[in-house]
Amino acid sequence: MRQLTFSSFVLSFFSSGLALQIQCYQCEEMMHDCSTPEFIVNCTVNVQDMCQKEVLVKDDGIHYRKSCASSGACLIASSGYQQFCTGKLNSVCITCCNTPLCNGPQQKKHPQPSTAITLKPLQLPVFSLYILLLLPPILC
């Protein structure tokens, strides 16, 4: 009975749109920041769990690449290019984040964090799942 209850909850949890899906801005080699509604995409559920932003400084100006990414690929790319993130000509900066549309324009109120990633824990669904797993043994 518990297994059936748990399976039903998991199925409804993922089919109700509460599965891990994030929205990011997506563009290739744009000369502007491409942080407008027409560049918003839905990332692949439970695969692409981060947004990635690349800022390239070239002879003709600053270029932007934005996309959805898996956390592993994004973190490897951002750490691999850290030494090339100088802000000068031929600079390449890659940052990763995991909140909706976080690869958009920088917030002017807060200074840029010193790390390449800003993570925010997924609280409510995990907490709810935890409560539901503990609830049946308590009721027995």
C-alpha positions, 0 to 999 in steps of 0.5 A, a space after each residue: 500500500 505504501 509503495 502504491 501511495 508513493 508511486 502515485 505521488 511521484 507520478 503526479 509530482 512529475 506529471 503536474 509540471 513540478 518536475 525540475 524544469 528551468 527557463 533560460 535565455 538562449 542565443 548564439 553570438 549576439 552583439 546585444 545581451 539577448 535578454 528579451 522574451 523572444 529568447 526565452 526557452 524551456 530547458 529539457 526537464 531533469 536534464 538541463 538544470 542550469 542556465 549558462 552565459 558566455 561573454 566573449 570580448 572580440 575585436 568588434 565588441 562584446 558577444 553573448 552566448 546563452 543557453 540551457 545546460 546540465 550542471 556538470 557540463 556548465 561547471 566544467 566549462 566555467 572552471 575551464 575558462 576561468 583563466 581566460 575571463 579577464 574582461 580584455 580583448 579575447 576574454 571568455 567568461 562562462 557563468 552558470 546559475 540555476 534559477 529561472 532566467 538567471 543568465 539574463 542581465 546582471 542585477 544592478 543592486 547586488 555586486 557580482 558574486 566572486 564564484 562562477 555559480 550561484 545555487 539556490 536549493 530546491 526546497 518545497 518539492 523536496 520537503 513535501 516528498 520527505 514529509 510524504 515518505 515519513 507520513 505513512 509509518 507515523 500513521 500505522 
